[in-house]
Amino acid sequence: MRFLILLIFLTNNVFAKDVSEIKNIVIHKDPKVYDNVIFLDKNDKKLNIEEFRGNLILLNFWATWCEPCKEEMPSLNRLQVNENLSNLKIFAINISQESKKKVDGFFKDFGIKNFDPYYDAPVTLAKTFSLRGVPTTILINKDGKEFSRIFGSIDFDDKNFIEWLKTYN
């Protein structure tokens, strides 16, 4: 009986951290290192992810015209305030050279209040990360290395995803 209880406990914990059902997530066996990952805030101040080392970083590349971006942005907003991910820092980086007024309107329309918009000008990070489209999400561990990438949109409220992400927090 004890063995059965232990087996059930271990099985549930393994599945809780399994993200294999999320088809568009890639986990790197060897984390990738990038130099000079710099983007702009709404005041055109340059930010470097090195300033945030020690945090779990999520870089979400998006555009206001992108339908999948519109679908995932509300769940990304909720992810930033998830109490189980207190060390998570989300940077939603607009790569379309869109006006700040248009981006602000997008954030207002979708109720995005838990993080600010950032900008990739002039599309240097899109090249650095070899982006193939938007949305693309880059996950960077506390050591500043990309350990995973999400191609396309996902539901950031997914419990398996959150449990898996907690292992990096």
N, C-alpha and C positions, 0 to 999 in steps of 0.2 A: 504494500500500500504506500509506504514512504517513497519507494522508487517511482511509482506512478505519479505521485504528487510532484516529485522533483522533476520528472520528465515533462509534465504539463507546464510547470513553472519555466523551465528552460526553453521549451518550445515557444511559449508565449513571448518570452523576452527576445528570442531570435527573430520571430516574425514582427515584433513591434519595431525593430530596427531595420527591417528589410525594405529597401526602396526599389527592388527589382520590378515591381509592378508599374512603376513610373517609367514608361518606355523611352522618354527623351532625356533621361539623366545618365550621364557618363561619370564614373568614378575612376580617377587616374590611379594606376598602380604606383607610378612615380610622380609625385606632385611637381608641378611646373613652377619655375621661378621667372619673374619678369622684373626688369629694371625700369625705373621712372614711370610708374603708373600714376599719371597726373591728369586731373580733370578740373573743371571750373565750378564754383558755386554760383549762386544767382547774382553775386556782386563781382563776378569775373576774377575772384581770388583763386589762385592755384592751390589745389590740395593734392597731396601725395599719399598713397595708401600706407607708406612707411610710417606716417604719423599715427596710424591706427593699429600698428603691430601689437599683438597681444589680444586683439579682438577677433572674433569670427566675423569676416567681412563678406557681404553679398553685394556684388556689382550686378545690377539689372540694367541691361541695355534695351532701350525702348524708344517709341515714337508715338506722337499723338494720333497719327493716321492708322496705326497698327491695331486691327481688331483683336488679335490674341492678347496684345498688351492691355487693352481695355478690359478684357476678361480677367486677367490675373492680377491687375493692380490693386483692387480692393483686398484680396487675400494677402498680398504682399504688405499692404498697409497694416493689416492685423498682425502679421508675423513680427513686425518691428516691436510690438508691445506685448508679445507672448512672454508671460512671466517665467517660463522655463528656459528662455533664451536671453538672459539679461546681458550677455556679453556680445550680442549680435549688433552689428552696425550695417544698415542698408544704405546703399548709394544707388539711387535710380538715375541713370545717366542717359539723357536724351541725346541721340546721335544724329538727329535730322537737321541740325542747324535751324531749328524752329525758334520763333521769337519767344522771349520770356513771357510776354502777355498770353500767347497761345498755350504755353506750358502751364502757366498759373491757372488759366481757365480749365485746362484738363484736370489739374489737381482738385480744383474747386468742384467741377462737375462730378468727379468720382469720389469725393469726400476724403481725399488723401491728406491726412493731417499729422501722421506719425513720423514722417521723414520729409526732407526737402528735395526738390529737383536739383540735379546737377547736369553739367553739359560737357560734351566731348567736342572741343573745338581745336583745330579743324579736323575732326574725325581721325585723330591719331590712335585712340584706343581701339577703334574698330579694326584698324590695321594691326596693332600690337597683338590683339587677341584673335586675329583672323576670323572675325565674325562673319557668319554666312547669312544672317538675317536677324530679325527681331521678333519677339523678345529672345534674348540670350542672357542667361544668368551664370555668372562666374562665382564660385564659392572659394574663398581664400581662408586658409587656417591661421591660427595665431602666430605662426612663424612666417607669414607672408607668402605662402605658396598655394597655388591653385590646386585643390584636391578634387574638384568636381566641376562639371559644367552641365547646364540644362539648356537644351536646344528647343525653343518654342515655349509655349506657356504651360504652366502646371497650376494646380490648386495648392497654394502655400498653406492652406488650412489642413491639408492631408495629415492625419495623425501619424501615419508611418513615416512620412517625410520629417515631421517635427521631432519624433523620437530619434530618428537617425541623425538629424542635425544636432540634437542635444549631445551626442557623443563627441562632437567637435567643439562644443561651447566651453 
